[in-house]
Amino acid sequence: MTFDFVKYRMWFYLVSIVLIVPGLISLVLPGGLRPGIDFTSGTIMTLRFQNDVDQPRLREAFAGLGHGEAIVQRSDDGTFVVRTLPFEGTLAESADPNAQTERQVIVNALTQQFGPVEILSLDVVSPIIASEIVRYAILAVIAACGGILLYLWWAFRRVPNSVRYGACAVAALVHDALLVLGVFSILGRFFAIELDAMFITAVLTVIGFSVHDTIVVFDRVRENIVRHAGEPFEDVMNHSLTQTLGRSVNTSVTVLLTLVALRLFGGTTIHSFVLALLIGITSGTYSSIFNASLLLYSWNVGELARWFGFGRRAEPARATA
């Protein structure tokens, strides 16, 4: 039995709009995203303790010293990498020669609580470096979108209007990226969740997963266009989505179960990263089936032209090899 996906395409589009619009509103308002240390400026220090130190207790210690934003990561060799906002006196010494810098205050406090501690390295991330991270992240996303569009255009070159396949795939991945950004914008406003460098990795991973799922569906569309030449494009699309639905859902559920386990049992430092993947991969599965493919149908039958005033609605399309 073939489900009529095409018939309900407007409802699928509406679901996407309802999910994305609140996040877009949050993004365009002042303070749209809450950048973390990696995107602003801060201090990165590597610590080694002689005694065994528990990671959550070390994080609590920094919070008690006025650095509740501190990100504490434990390395395999037992050292800790701590990211905080800039220390007072790190870049310039205090005017009072007898006054302690914030670095000294923190080291003394940690020594009293955990025993002898050694600072292996102390680096300061300047605002200039942070701005370059943001710029390169944006360029990476743009380059990924451009490369995907060109690749799909070439891969589907034997299918009529092959550029539409690439454009619809890019539209789906932009949908997923905007949803992740919008959700984190809202979370930043209400729960003070900040973005770090791993967030970029999560967004790029979501983009890759979204495109992979979309290609699976489009490849089946391409095969069915050849097998069912002359049939209405609506039937070809419904057959293709029905045939790939189970595979797409099963693949996504397997990945999501792994991410849920990481979210429940992983360290707090990767919680935001895992949450971004959970949102993005769920969205990617939905957009590949209900957005990218149906948007391709709407484009082929002339609906996009009618919506945006580029022309009248075309006659029902038929599959042509």
Secondary structure, DSSP 8 states (H G I E B T S, - for coil): ----TGGGHHHHHHHHHHHHHHHHHHHHSSS-S-B-GGGS-EEEEEEEESS---HHHHHHHHHHTT-TT-EEEE-TTS-EEEEES--TTSSS--SSTTS--HHHHHHHHHHHHHS-EEEEEEEEE-HHHHHHHHHHHHHHHHHHHHHHHHHHHHHTTTSTTHHHHHHHHHHHHHHHHHHHHHHHHHHHHHH---B-HHHHHHHHHHHHHHHHHHHHHHHHHHHHHHHTTTSBHHHHHHHHHHHHHHHHHHHHHHHHHHHHHHHHHS-GGGHHHHHHHHHHHHHHHHHIIIIIHHHHHHHHTTHHHHHTTSS------B---
